[in-house]
Amino acid sequence: MKVRKCPLDLNESQALVICTEWSIFRTPNYQKLKQLLKHPVIFDGRNLYNVEDMEAEGFSYYSIGRKTTT
């Protein structure tokens, strides 16, 4: 695992792991995230996103205590 200094420095990352509720993560540009990530995978430890929205956007989305999308 590599921790990046800039929260959105995702270039060629395998996945995004969210462990904070920083405002920068609250209103993502889904298309930009998909462009930057090697695979559209998000592990959300703060349940920031709507599961159905993530599914509709084409992400594999794993959150705490809710259903998973793949």
Distance bins in CASP14 RR format, pairs under 12 A and 6 or more apart:
PFRMAT RR
TARGET T0000
AUTHOR 0000-0000-0000
RMODE 2
METHOD distances of the structure
MODEL  1
1 13 0 0 0 0 1 0 0 0 0 0 0
1 14 0 0 0 0 1 0 0 0 0 0 0
1 15 0 0 0 0 1 0 0 0 0 0 0
1 16 0 0 0 0 0 1 0 0 0 0 0
1 17 1 0 0 1 0 0 0 0 0 0 0
1 19 0 0 0 0 0 1 0 0 0 0 0
1 43 0 0 0 0 0 1 0 0 0 0 0
2 9 0 0 0 0 1 0 0 0 0 0 0
2 10 0 0 0 0 0 1 0 0 0 0 0
2 11 0 0 0 0 0 1 0 0 0 0 0
2 12 0 0 0 0 0 1 0 0 0 0 0
2 13 1 0 0 1 0 0 0 0 0 0 0
2 14 0 0 0 0 1 0 0 0 0 0 0
2 15 0 0 0 0 0 1 0 0 0 0 0
2 17 0 0 0 0 0 1 0 0 0 0 0
3 9 0 0 0 0 0 1 0 0 0 0 0
3 13 0 0 0 0 0 1 0 0 0 0 0
3 17 0 0 0 0 1 0 0 0 0 0 0
3 19 0 0 0 0 0 1 0 0 0 0 0
3 20 0 0 0 0 0 1 0 0 0 0 0
4 10 1 0 0 1 0 0 0 0 0 0 0
4 11 0 0 0 0 1 0 0 0 0 0 0
4 12 0 0 0 0 0 1 0 0 0 0 0
4 13 1 0 0 1 0 0 0 0 0 0 0
4 16 0 0 0 0 0 1 0 0 0 0 0
4 17 0 0 0 0 0 1 0 0 0 0 0
4 36 0 0 0 0 0 1 0 0 0 0 0
6 13 0 0 0 0 0 1 0 0 0 0 0
6 22 0 0 0 0 0 1 0 0 0 0 0
6 24 0 0 0 0 1 0 0 0 0 0 0
6 36 0 0 0 0 0 1 0 0 0 0 0
7 13 0 0 0 0 0 1 0 0 0 0 0
7 16 0 0 0 0 1 0 0 0 0 0 0
7 17 0 0 0 0 0 1 0 0 0 0 0
7 18 0 0 0 0 1 0 0 0 0 0 0
7 19 0 0 0 0 0 1 0 0 0 0 0
7 20 0 0 0 0 1 0 0 0 0 0 0
7 21 0 0 0 0 0 1 0 0 0 0 0
7 22 1 0 0 1 0 0 0 0 0 0 0
7 23 0 0 0 0 0 1 0 0 0 0 0
7 24 1 0 1 0 0 0 0 0 0 0 0
7 25 1 0 0 1 0 0 0 0 0 0 0
7 26 0 0 0 0 0 1 0 0 0 0 0
7 28 0 0 0 0 0 1 0 0 0 0 0
7 33 0 0 0 0 0 1 0 0 0 0 0
7 36 0 0 0 0 0 1 0 0 0 0 0
8 16 0 0 0 0 1 0 0 0 0 0 0
8 18 0 0 0 0 0 1 0 0 0 0 0
8 22 0 0 0 0 0 1 0 0 0 0 0
8 24 1 0 0 1 0 0 0 0 0 0 0
8 25 0 0 0 0 1 0 0 0 0 0 0
8 28 0 0 0 0 1 0 0 0 0 0 0
8 29 0 0 0 0 1 0 0 0 0 0 0
8 32 0 0 0 0 1 0 0 0 0 0 0
8 33 0 0 0 0 1 0 0 0 0 0 0
8 35 0 0 0 0 0 1 0 0 0 0 0
8 36 1 0 0 1 0 0 0 0 0 0 0
8 37 0 0 0 0 0 1 0 0 0 0 0
9 16 0 0 0 0 0 1 0 0 0 0 0
9 24 0 0 0 0 0 1 0 0 0 0 0
9 36 0 0 0 0 1 0 0 0 0 0 0
9 37 0 0 0 0 0 1 0 0 0 0 0
10 16 1 0 0 1 0 0 0 0 0 0 0
10 17 0 0 0 0 0 1 0 0 0 0 0
10 18 0 0 0 0 0 1 0 0 0 0 0
10 24 0 0 0 0 0 1 0 0 0 0 0
10 25 0 0 0 0 0 1 0 0 0 0 0
10 28 0 0 0 0 0 1 0 0 0 0 0
10 29 0 0 0 0 0 1 0 0 0 0 0
10 32 0 0 0 0 1 0 0 0 0 0 0
10 33 1 0 0 1 0 0 0 0 0 0 0
10 34 0 0 0 0 0 1 0 0 0 0 0
10 35 0 0 0 0 1 0 0 0 0 0 0
10 36 1 1 0 0 0 0 0 0 0 0 0
10 37 1 0 1 0 0 0 0 0 0 0 0
10 38 0 0 0 0 1 0 0 0 0 0 0
10 39 0 0 0 0 0 1 0 0 0 0 0
10 40 0 0 0 0 0 1 0 0 0 0 0
10 41 0 0 0 0 0 1 0 0 0 0 0
10 42 0 0 0 0 0 1 0 0 0 0 0
11 32 0 0 0 0 0 1 0 0 0 0 0
11 33 0 0 0 0 0 1 0 0 0 0 0
11 35 0 0 0 0 1 0 0 0 0 0 0
11 36 1 0 1 0 0 0 0 0 0 0 0
11 37 0 0 0 0 1 0 0 0 0 0 0
11 38 0 0 0 0 1 0 0 0 0 0 0
12 35 0 0 0 0 0 1 0 0 0 0 0
12 36 0 0 0 0 1 0 0 0 0 0 0
12 37 0 0 0 0 1 0 0 0 0 0 0
12 38 1 0 1 0 0 0 0 0 0 0 0
12 39 0 0 0 0 0 1 0 0 0 0 0
13 33 0 0 0 0 0 1 0 0 0 0 0
13 34 0 0 0 0 0 1 0 0 0 0 0
13 35 0 0 0 0 0 1 0 0 0 0 0
13 36 1 0 0 1 0 0 0 0 0 0 0
13 37 1 0 1 0 0 0 0 0 0 0 0
13 38 1 0 0 1 0 0 0 0 0 0 0
13 39 0 0 0 0 1 0 0 0 0 0 0
13 40 0 0 0 0 0 1 0 0 0 0 0
13 41 0 0 0 0 1 0 0 0 0 0 0
13 42 0 0 0 0 0 1 0 0 0 0 0
13 43 0 0 0 0 0 1 0 0 0 0 0
14 36 0 0 0 0 0 1 0 0 0 0 0
14 37 1 0 0 1 0 0 0 0 0 0 0
14 38 1 0 1 0 0 0 0 0 0 0 0
14 39 1 0 1 0 0 0 0 0 0 0 0
14 40 0 0 0 0 0 1 0 0 0 0 0
14 41 1 0 0 1 0 0 0 0 0 0 0
14 42 0 0 0 0 0 1 0 0 0 0 0
14 43 0 0 0 0 0 1 0 0 0 0 0
14 60 0 0 0 0 0 1 0 0 0 0 0
15 33 0 0 0 0 0 1 0 0 0 0 0
15 36 0 0 0 0 0 1 0 0 0 0 0
15 37 1 0 0 1 0 0 0 0 0 0 0
15 38 0 0 0 0 1 0 0 0 0 0 0
15 39 1 0 0 1 0 0 0 0 0 0 0
15 40 0 0 0 0 1 0 0 0 0 0 0
15 41 1 1 0 0 0 0 0 0 0 0 0
15 42 1 0 0 1 0 0 0 0 0 0 0
15 43 1 0 0 1 0 0 0 0 0 0 0
15 44 0 0 0 0 0 1 0 0 0 0 0
15 59 0 0 0 0 1 0 0 0 0 0 0
15 60 0 0 0 0 1 0 0 0 0 0 0
15 61 0 0 0 0 0 1 0 0 0 0 0
15 62 0 0 0 0 1 0 0 0 0 0 0
16 24 0 0 0 0 0 1 0 0 0 0 0
16 25 0 0 0 0 1 0 0 0 0 0 0
16 28 0 0 0 0 1 0 0 0 0 0 0
16 30 0 0 0 0 0 1 0 0 0 0 0
16 32 0 0 0 0 0 1 0 0 0 0 0
16 33 1 0 0 1 0 0 0 0 0 0 0
16 34 0 0 0 0 0 1 0 0 0 0 0
16 36 0 0 0 0 1 0 0 0 0 0 0
16 37 1 0 0 1 0 0 0 0 0 0 0
16 38 0 0 0 0 0 1 0 0 0 0 0
16 39 0 0 0 0 1 0 0 0 0 0 0
16 40 0 0 0 0 1 0 0 0 0 0 0
16 41 1 0 0 1 0 0 0 0 0 0 0
16 42 1 0 1 0 0 0 0 0 0 0 0
16 43 1 0 0 1 0 0 0 0 0 0 0
16 44 0 0 0 0 1 0 0 0 0 0 0
16 45 0 0 0 0 0 1 0 0 0 0 0
16 46 0 0 0 0 0 1 0 0 0 0 0
16 48 0 0 0 0 0 1 0 0 0 0 0
16 49 0 0 0 0 0 1 0 0 0 0 0
16 54 0 0 0 0 0 1 0 0 0 0 0
16 59 0 0 0 0 1 0 0 0 0 0 0
16 60 0 0 0 0 0 1 0 0 0 0 0
16 61 0 0 0 0 0 1 0 0 0 0 0
16 62 0 0 0 0 0 1 0 0 0 0 0
17 25 0 0 0 0 0 1 0 0 0 0 0
17 37 0 0 0 0 0 1 0 0 0 0 0
17 41 0 0 0 0 1 0 0 0 0 0 0
17 42 1 0 0 1 0 0 0 0 0 0 0
17 43 1 0 1 0 0 0 0 0 0 0 0
17 44 0 0 0 0 1 0 0 0 0 0 0
17 45 1 0 0 1 0 0 0 0 0 0 0
17 46 0 0 0 0 0 1 0 0 0 0 0
17 61 0 0 0 0 0 1 0 0 0 0 0
17 62 0 0 0 0 1 0 0 0 0 0 0
17 63 0 0 0 0 0 1 0 0 0 0 0
18 24 0 0 0 0 0 1 0 0 0 0 0
18 25 1 0 1 0 0 0 0 0 0 0 0
18 26 0 0 0 0 0 1 0 0 0 0 0
18 28 0 0 0 0 1 0 0 0 0 0 0
18 33 0 0 0 0 0 1 0 0 0 0 0
18 41 0 0 0 0 0 1 0 0 0 0 0
18 42 1 0 0 1 0 0 0 0 0 0 0
18 43 1 0 0 1 0 0 0 0 0 0 0
18 44 1 0 1 0 0 0 0 0 0 0 0
18 45 1 0 1 0 0 0 0 0 0 0 0
18 46 1 0 1 0 0 0 0 0 0 0 0
18 47 0 0 0 0 1 0 0 0 0 0 0
18 48 1 0 0 1 0 0 0 0 0 0 0
18 49 0 0 0 0 1 0 0 0 0 0 0
18 54 0 0 0 0 0 1 0 0 0 0 0
18 61 0 0 0 0 0 1 0 0 0 0 0
18 62 0 0 0 0 0 1 0 0 0 0 0
18 63 0 0 0 0 1 0 0 0 0 0 0
18 64 0 0 0 0 0 1 0 0 0 0 0
19 25 0 0 0 0 1 0 0 0 0 0 0
19 42 0 0 0 0 0 1 0 0 0 0 0
19 43 0 0 0 0 1 0 0 0 0 0 0
19 44 0 0 0 0 1 0 0 0 0 0 0
19 45 1 0 1 0 0 0 0 0 0 0 0
19 46 1 0 0 1 0 0 0 0 0 0 0
19 47 0 0 0 0 0 1 0 0 0 0 0
19 48 0 0 0 0 0 1 0 0 0 0 0
19 64 0 0 0 0 0 1 0 0 0 0 0
20 26 0 0 0 0 0 1 0 0 0 0 0
20 44 0 0 0 0 0 1 0 0 0 0 0
20 45 0 0 0 0 1 0 0 0 0 0 0
20 46 1 0 0 1 0 0 0 0 0 0 0
20 48 0 0 0 0 1 0 0 0 0 0 0
21 44 0 0 0 0 0 1 0 0 0 0 0
21 45 0 0 0 0 1 0 0 0 0 0 0
21 46 1 0 1 0 0 0 0 0 0 0 0
21 47 0 0 0 0 1 0 0 0 0 0 0
21 48 1 0 0 1 0 0 0 0 0 0 0
21 49 0 0 0 0 0 1 0 0 0 0 0
22 28 0 0 0 0 0 1 0 0 0 0 0
22 46 0 0 0 0 1 0 0 0 0 0 0
22 48 0 0 0 0 1 0 0 0 0 0 0
23 46 0 0 0 0 0 1 0 0 0 0 0
23 48 0 0 0 0 0 1 0 0 0 0 0
24 33 0 0 0 0 0 1 0 0 0 0 0
24 48 0 0 0 0 0 1 0 0 0 0 0
25 33 0 0 0 0 0 1 0 0 0 0 0
25 42 0 0 0 0 1 0 0 0 0 0 0
25 44 0 0 0 0 1 0 0 0 0 0 0
25 45 0 0 0 0 0 1 0 0 0 0 0
25 46 1 0 0 1 0 0 0 0 0 0 0
25 47 0 0 0 0 0 1 0 0 0 0 0
25 48 1 0 1 0 0 0 0 0 0 0 0
25 49 0 0 0 0 1 0 0 0 0 0 0
26 44 0 0 0 0 0 1 0 0 0 0 0
26 46 0 0 0 0 1 0 0 0 0 0 0
26 47 0 0 0 0 0 1 0 0 0 0 0
26 48 1 0 0 1 0 0 0 0 0 0 0
26 49 0 0 0 0 1 0 0 0 0 0 0
26 50 0 0 0 0 0 1 0 0 0 0 0
27 33 0 0 0 0 0 1 0 0 0 0 0
27 48 0 0 0 0 1 0 0 0 0 0 0
27 49 0 0 0 0 0 1 0 0 0 0 0
27 53 0 0 0 0 0 1 0 0 0 0 0
28 34 0 0 0 0 0 1 0 0 0 0 0
28 35 0 0 0 0 0 1 0 0 0 0 0
28 36 0 0 0 0 0 1 0 0 0 0 0
28 37 0 0 0 0 0 1 0 0 0 0 0
28 40 0 0 0 0 0 1 0 0 0 0 0
28 42 0 0 0 0 1 0 0 0 0 0 0
28 44 0 0 0 0 0 1 0 0 0 0 0
28 48 0 0 0 0 1 0 0 0 0 0 0
28 49 1 0 0 1 0 0 0 0 0 0 0
28 50 0 0 0 0 0 1 0 0 0 0 0
28 53 0 0 0 0 0 1 0 0 0 0 0
28 54 0 0 0 0 1 0 0 0 0 0 0
28 57 0 0 0 0 1 0 0 0 0 0 0
28 59 0 0 0 0 0 1 0 0 0 0 0
28 61 0 0 0 0 0 1 0 0 0 0 0
29 35 0 0 0 0 1 0 0 0 0 0 0
29 36 0 0 0 0 1 0 0 0 0 0 0
29 57 0 0 0 0 0 1 0 0 0 0 0
30 36 0 0 0 0 0 1 0 0 0 0 0
30 37 0 0 0 0 0 1 0 0 0 0 0
30 40 0 0 0 0 1 0 0 0 0 0 0
30 42 0 0 0 0 1 0 0 0 0 0 0
30 49 0 0 0 0 1 0 0 0 0 0 0
30 50 0 0 0 0 0 1 0 0 0 0 0
30 53 0 0 0 0 1 0 0 0 0 0 0
30 54 0 0 0 0 1 0 0 0 0 0 0
30 55 0 0 0 0 0 1 0 0 0 0 0
30 56 0 0 0 0 1 0 0 0 0 0 0
30 57 1 0 1 0 0 0 0 0 0 0 0
30 58 0 0 0 0 1 0 0 0 0 0 0
30 59 1 0 0 1 0 0 0 0 0 0 0
30 61 0 0 0 0 0 1 0 0 0 0 0
31 37 0 0 0 0 0 1 0 0 0 0 0
31 40 0 0 0 0 0 1 0 0 0 0 0
31 57 0 0 0 0 1 0 0 0 0 0 0
31 58 0 0 0 0 0 1 0 0 0 0 0
31 59 0 0 0 0 0 1 0 0 0 0 0
32 40 0 0 0 0 0 1 0 0 0 0 0
32 57 0 0 0 0 0 1 0 0 0 0 0
33 39 0 0 0 0 0 1 0 0 0 0 0
33 40 1 0 0 1 0 0 0 0 0 0 0
33 41 0 0 0 0 0 1 0 0 0 0 0
33 42 1 0 0 1 0 0 0 0 0 0 0
33 49 0 0 0 0 0 1 0 0 0 0 0
33 54 0 0 0 0 0 1 0 0 0 0 0
33 57 0 0 0 0 1 0 0 0 0 0 0
33 58 0 0 0 0 0 1 0 0 0 0 0
33 59 1 0 0 1 0 0 0 0 0 0 0
33 61 0 0 0 0 0 1 0 0 0 0 0
34 40 1 0 1 0 0 0 0 0 0 0 0
34 41 0 0 0 0 0 1 0 0 0 0 0
34 42 0 0 0 0 0 1 0 0 0 0 0
34 54 0 0 0 0 0 1 0 0 0 0 0
34 57 1 0 0 1 0 0 0 0 0 0 0
34 58 1 0 0 1 0 0 0 0 0 0 0
34 59 1 0 0 1 0 0 0 0 0 0 0
34 60 0 0 0 0 0 1 0 0 0 0 0
36 42 0 0 0 0 0 1 0 0 0 0 0
37 43 0 0 0 0 0 1 0 0 0 0 0
37 57 0 0 0 0 0 1 0 0 0 0 0
37 58 0 0 0 0 0 1 0 0 0 0 0
37 59 0 0 0 0 1 0 0 0 0 0 0
37 60 0 0 0 0 0 1 0 0 0 0 0
39 58 0 0 0 0 0 1 0 0 0 0 0
39 59 0 0 0 0 1 0 0 0 0 0 0
39 60 1 0 0 1 0 0 0 0 0 0 0
39 70 0 0 0 0 0 1 0 0 0 0 0
40 54 0 0 0 0 1 0 0 0 0 0 0
40 55 0 0 0 0 0 1 0 0 0 0 0
40 57 1 0 0 1 0 0 0 0 0 0 0
40 58 1 0 1 0 0 0 0 0 0 0 0
40 59 1 0 1 0 0 0 0 0 0 0 0
40 60 1 0 0 1 0 0 0 0 0 0 0
40 61 0 0 0 0 1 0 0 0 0 0 0
40 69 0 0 0 0 0 1 0 0 0 0 0
40 70 0 0 0 0 0 1 0 0 0 0 0
41 54 0 0 0 0 0 1 0 0 0 0 0
41 58 0 0 0 0 0 1 0 0 0 0 0
41 59 1 0 0 1 0 0 0 0 0 0 0
41 60 1 0 1 0 0 0 0 0 0 0 0
41 61 1 0 0 1 0 0 0 0 0 0 0
41 62 1 0 0 1 0 0 0 0 0 0 0
41 68 0 0 0 0 0 1 0 0 0 0 0
41 69 0 0 0 0 0 1 0 0 0 0 0
41 70 0 0 0 0 1 0 0 0 0 0 0
42 48 0 0 0 0 1 0 0 0 0 0 0
42 49 1 0 0 1 0 0 0 0 0 0 0
42 51 0 0 0 0 0 1 0 0 0 0 0
42 53 0 0 0 0 0 1 0 0 0 0 0
42 54 1 0 0 1 0 0 0 0 0 0 0
42 55 0 0 0 0 0 1 0 0 0 0 0
42 57 0 0 0 0 1 0 0 0 0 0 0
42 58 0 0 0 0 0 1 0 0 0 0 0
42 59 1 0 1 0 0 0 0 0 0 0 0
42 60 1 0 0 1 0 0 0 0 0 0 0
42 61 1 0 1 0 0 0 0 0 0 0 0
42 62 1 0 0 1 0 0 0 0 0 0 0
42 63 0 0 0 0 1 0 0 0 0 0 0
42 68 0 0 0 0 0 1 0 0 0 0 0
42 69 0 0 0 0 1 0 0 0 0 0 0
42 70 0 0 0 0 0 1 0 0 0 0 0
43 49 0 0 0 0 0 1 0 0 0 0 0
43 54 0 0 0 0 0 1 0 0 0 0 0
43 59 0 0 0 0 0 1 0 0 0 0 0
43 60 0 0 0 0 1 0 0 0 0 0 0
43 61 0 0 0 0 1 0 0 0 0 0 0
43 62 1 0 1 0 0 0 0 0 0 0 0
43 63 0 0 0 0 1 0 0 0 0 0 0
43 64 0 0 0 0 1 0 0 0 0 0 0
43 68 0 0 0 0 0 1 0 0 0 0 0
43 69 0 0 0 0 0 1 0 0 0 0 0
44 50 0 0 0 0 0 1 0 0 0 0 0
44 51 0 0 0 0 1 0 0 0 0 0 0
44 53 0 0 0 0 0 1 0 0 0 0 0
44 54 0 0 0 0 1 0 0 0 0 0 0
44 59 0 0 0 0 1 0 0 0 0 0 0
44 60 0 0 0 0 0 1 0 0 0 0 0
44 61 1 0 0 1 0 0 0 0 0 0 0
44 62 1 0 0 1 0 0 0 0 0 0 0
44 63 1 0 1 0 0 0 0 0 0 0 0
44 64 1 0 0 1 0 0 0 0 0 0 0
44 65 0 0 0 0 0 1 0 0 0 0 0
44 66 0 0 0 0 1 0 0 0 0 0 0
44 68 0 0 0 0 0 1 0 0 0 0 0
44 69 0 0 0 0 0 1 0 0 0 0 0
45 61 0 0 0 0 0 1 0 0 0 0 0
45 62 0 0 0 0 1 0 0 0 0 0 0
45 63 1 0 0 1 0 0 0 0 0 0 0
45 64 1 0 1 0 0 0 0 0 0 0 0
45 65 0 0 0 0 1 0 0 0 0 0 0
45 66 0 0 0 0 0 1 0 0 0 0 0
46 63 0 0 0 0 1 0 0 0 0 0 0
46 64 1 0 0 1 0 0 0 0 0 0 0
46 65 0 0 0 0 0 1 0 0 0 0 0
46 66 0 0 0 0 0 1 0 0 0 0 0
47 54 0 0 0 0 0 1 0 0 0 0 0
47 61 0 0 0 0 0 1 0 0 0 0 0
47 62 0 0 0 0 0 1 0 0 0 0 0
47 63 1 0 1 0 0 0 0 0 0 0 0
47 64 1 0 1 0 0 0 0 0 0 0 0
47 65 1 0 0 1 0 0 0 0 0 0 0
47 66 1 0 0 1 0 0 0 0 0 0 0
47 67 0 0 0 0 0 1 0 0 0 0 0
48 54 0 0 0 0 0 1 0 0 0 0 0
48 61 0 0 0 0 0 1 0 0 0 0 0
48 63 0 0 0 0 1 0 0 0 0 0 0
48 64 0 0 0 0 0 1 0 0 0 0 0
48 66 0 0 0 0 0 1 0 0 0 0 0
49 55 0 0 0 0 0 1 0 0 0 0 0
49 56 0 0 0 0 0 1 0 0 0 0 0
49 57 0 0 0 0 1 0 0 0 0 0 0
49 58 0 0 0 0 0 1 0 0 0 0 0
49 59 0 0 0 0 1 0 0 0 0 0 0
49 61 1 0 0 1 0 0 0 0 0 0 0
49 62 0 0 0 0 0 1 0 0 0 0 0
49 63 1 0 0 1 0 0 0 0 0 0 0
49 64 0 0 0 0 0 1 0 0 0 0 0
49 66 0 0 0 0 1 0 0 0 0 0 0
49 69 0 0 0 0 0 1 0 0 0 0 0
50 56 0 0 0 0 1 0 0 0 0 0 0
50 57 0 0 0 0 1 0 0 0 0 0 0
50 59 0 0 0 0 0 1 0 0 0 0 0
50 61 0 0 0 0 1 0 0 0 0 0 0
50 63 0 0 0 0 1 0 0 0 0 0 0
50 66 0 0 0 0 1 0 0 0 0 0 0
50 67 0 0 0 0 0 1 0 0 0 0 0
50 69 0 0 0 0 0 1 0 0 0 0 0
51 57 0 0 0 0 0 1 0 0 0 0 0
51 58 0 0 0 0 0 1 0 0 0 0 0
51 59 0 0 0 0 1 0 0 0 0 0 0
51 60 0 0 0 0 0 1 0 0 0 0 0
51 61 1 0 0 1 0 0 0 0 0 0 0
51 62 0 0 0 0 1 0 0 0 0 0 0
51 63 1 0 0 1 0 0 0 0 0 0 0
51 64 0 0 0 0 0 1 0 0 0 0 0
51 65 0 0 0 0 0 1 0 0 0 0 0
51 66 1 0 1 0 0 0 0 0 0 0 0
51 67 1 0 1 0 0 0 0 0 0 0 0
51 68 0 0 0 0 1 0 0 0 0 0 0
51 69 1 0 0 1 0 0 0 0 0 0 0
51 70 0 0 0 0 0 1 0 0 0 0 0
52 58 0 0 0 0 0 1 0 0 0 0 0
52 59 0 0 0 0 0 1 0 0 0 0 0
52 61 0 0 0 0 1 0 0 0 0 0 0
52 63 0 0 0 0 0 1 0 0 0 0 0
52 66 0 0 0 0 0 1 0 0 0 0 0
52 67 0 0 0 0 1 0 0 0 0 0 0
52 69 0 0 0 0 1 0 0 0 0 0 0
53 59 0 0 0 0 1 0 0 0 0 0 0
53 61 0 0 0 0 1 0 0 0 0 0 0
53 63 0 0 0 0 0 1 0 0 0 0 0
53 69 0 0 0 0 1 0 0 0 0 0 0
54 60 0 0 0 0 1 0 0 0 0 0 0
54 61 1 1 0 0 0 0 0 0 0 0 0
54 62 0 0 0 0 1 0 0 0 0 0 0
54 63 0 0 0 0 1 0 0 0 0 0 0
54 66 0 0 0 0 0 1 0 0 0 0 0
54 67 0 0 0 0 0 1 0 0 0 0 0
54 68 0 0 0 0 1 0 0 0 0 0 0
54 69 1 0 1 0 0 0 0 0 0 0 0
54 70 0 0 0 0 0 1 0 0 0 0 0
55 61 1 0 0 1 0 0 0 0 0 0 0
55 62 0 0 0 0 0 1 0 0 0 0 0
55 63 0 0 0 0 0 1 0 0 0 0 0
55 66 0 0 0 0 0 1 0 0 0 0 0
55 67 0 0 0 0 1 0 0 0 0 0 0
55 68 0 0 0 0 1 0 0 0 0 0 0
55 69 1 0 1 0 0 0 0 0 0 0 0
55 70 0 0 0 0 1 0 0 0 0 0 0
56 69 0 0 0 0 1 0 0 0 0 0 0
57 69 0 0 0 0 1 0 0 0 0 0 0
58 69 1 0 0 1 0 0 0 0 0 0 0
58 70 0 0 0 0 1 0 0 0 0 0 0
59 68 0 0 0 0 0 1 0 0 0 0 0
59 69 1 0 0 1 0 0 0 0 0 0 0
59 70 0 0 0 0 1 0 0 0 0 0 0
60 68 1 0 0 1 0 0 0 0 0 0 0
60 69 1 0 0 1 0 0 0 0 0 0 0
60 70 1 0 1 0 0 0 0 0 0 0 0
61 67 0 0 0 0 1 0 0 0 0 0 0
61 68 1 0 0 1 0 0 0 0 0 0 0
61 69 1 0 1 0 0 0 0 0 0 0 0
61 70 0 0 0 0 1 0 0 0 0 0 0
62 68 1 0 1 0 0 0 0 0 0 0 0
62 69 0 0 0 0 1 0 0 0 0 0 0
62 70 0 0 0 0 1 0 0 0 0 0 0
63 69 0 0 0 0 1 0 0 0 0 0 0
END
